[in-house]
């Protein structure tokens, strides 16, 4: 691994950028297509129907066991859909603003593929036995980079809706902008307690995802071994709900509600331009799932109080095999654990889509501004006071008083909007 890292660092900057870009495209596009197929199979299973199970190329039909299995799995539908996207006639309506109409799908893909570069997806053991993150761009302000770049994705929906010169796509673009602005506030506030917790006063502050995972990598029944979802559950819930809204997934798909907007912002789109919007959506889902796992579910650590390093040491002790502590093996193991969590999380996205009914637009706005935002502010006040009490060693009476004050602030934030509505 060290030889590979040295060889990579010896490459000029431009080849590195080209290789990284091709790697992101080569990974995200196939995974996005596979997610679309999996979602069709999941929805079919939940509704008691077979789903995609008919497509079969003639040159593969003679394979006795593998052919029928892949046919029932629907794998060839993925190939057929991909070929259709590339070769289907790419119509361009005459009433649209052509430049911005063509620009919108490209703008959708840029944030979706860029944010992947700053999200670590594994780790390996370095020279000193310390974990080194596997990430394309190891930024110390990774969370800020994700928030800053991913928020630009709303411009693609606004451009698509406005450039279509049609009322339904335009309404979809307006809804998308209002929804994403509303829930970005709650999402940002929900992660602040995590970084307040891992950054001790007087130390070198960090907004890196890797440091968040390291703060959940302790052993034994200690605070630093528990995942943040256990003692920051409100932050996790607020982040999760905001994530559904930010990715335009049901029950928050106001920008493309078929019942009232035909197809929403992408009504006038077809062929590969239409497909790019949904590849971008699945890319945002994967990045958002990875962020939630890194922040609240221990990243590549397999279990609470069982970090990756302890698992590798246990495997080496039990088996005695030298390759179990090799950087390549540790890296592959960490990637497998992380991707397993991401795929499980995406499966949860799909189950929610086919279980929970769509909200009304006014309900989405009320949930964002009158419920989640006060809850996120009260949660931030609670953890700020708790961390201050722990750092200053104020004792249990003062700590309980601060906690009561934070709970009161949270209750006021949730009750006052109701009274204002009643008046």
Helices and strands as residue ranges (DSSP letters): H 2-10, H 13-46, G 58-60, H 66-73, H 75-87, H 98-114, G 115-118, E 122-125, E 131-134, H 142-150, G 151-153, H 154-163, H 167-198, H 209-214, G 223-225, H 228-231, H 233-246, G 254-256, H 258-261, G 264-266, H 271-296, H 308-319, G 322-325, H 327-353, H 361-366, I 367-372, H 373-392, H 396-422
